Amino acid sequence: MIETRQLYKEFRRDGFVIPALSNINLTIREGEFVALMGPSGSGKSTLLYLIAAMDRPTSGEILVEGQRLNDLDEVEIARWRNETVGFVFQTFNLIPVLTALENVELPLKLTHLRKKERLAHAETALRLVGLGDRLHHLPRQLSGGQEQRVAIARAIVTDPKVILADEPTGNLDAASAQEVLTLLARLNQEYGKTIVMVTHDPHAAHFASHIRYLEKGELLEEGQTPEDWAGMWKAPAR
């Protein structure tokens, strides 16, 4: 489903080159739920944004369902993203003057569906995340956990094959976080969605079927932990 080849990303600030990712080779198969973990600055969110085509790599390739993202122009990228990827942000990113139903309908405005059809799809998505009784509530009338579930409904309303989530429980209390993680696991297990989630929380990561670690812009081998990686760089005993 997702493959990166020799992926490298750098940022330039004030004349300095800041490497964010180096030589990332990652394969995620259809239907997997992968958690990306690592300390702040390790490059995990940068990798997620590259997979979502919200940013471009400095070099290397990204393929999603065999489509090489490097080959797409900005218009094609926007269409591809709307059809293929649902993105869940840490900060919800709901429009405060729109109801839950209207927020979820937004991605469908880029399709050829009529208004009645768009609202029907949006209502179905909200019912799927357990908010069928909150259709006409504004974001300020919802709890944090409910806002994030609206954001997840918005991410899945176009029926994307891939869901990307950037610290989806970072702003939630423990009970709300548990609800959101359970929902993501259900979308993966019952609906076959491929999910890539960035998290710093080991409890959240254990909802995934695979955990991959990044350290200083490098992707550790599958099954390798930061402790293993650190051990490789210890000075030899004298």
Secondary structure as GFF3:
##gff-version 3
##sequence-region A 1 238
A	DSSP	beta_strand	2	13	.	.	.	ID=ss1
A	DSSP	beta_strand	16	28	.	.	.	ID=ss2
A	DSSP	beta_strand	33	37	.	.	.	ID=ss3
A	DSSP	alpha_helix	44	51	.	.	.	ID=ss4
A	DSSP	beta_strand	59	64	.	.	.	ID=ss5
A	DSSP	beta_strand	67	68	.	.	.	ID=ss6
A	DSSP	three_ten_helix	69	71	.	.	.	ID=ss7
A	DSSP	alpha_helix	74	84	.	.	.	ID=ss8
A	DSSP	beta_strand	85	88	.	.	.	ID=ss9
A	DSSP	alpha_helix	100	105	.	.	.	ID=ss10
A	DSSP	three_ten_helix	106	110	.	.	.	ID=ss11
A	DSSP	alpha_helix	115	128	.	.	.	ID=ss12
A	DSSP	three_ten_helix	139	141	.	.	.	ID=ss13
A	DSSP	alpha_helix	144	156	.	.	.	ID=ss14
A	DSSP	beta_strand	162	166	.	.	.	ID=ss15
A	DSSP	alpha_helix	174	191	.	.	.	ID=ss16
A	DSSP	beta_strand	194	198	.	.	.	ID=ss17
A	DSSP	alpha_helix	202	205	.	.	.	ID=ss18
A	DSSP	beta_strand	210	215	.	.	.	ID=ss19
A	DSSP	beta_strand	218	219	.	.	.	ID=ss20
A	DSSP	alpha_helix	226	232	.	.	.	ID=ss21
###
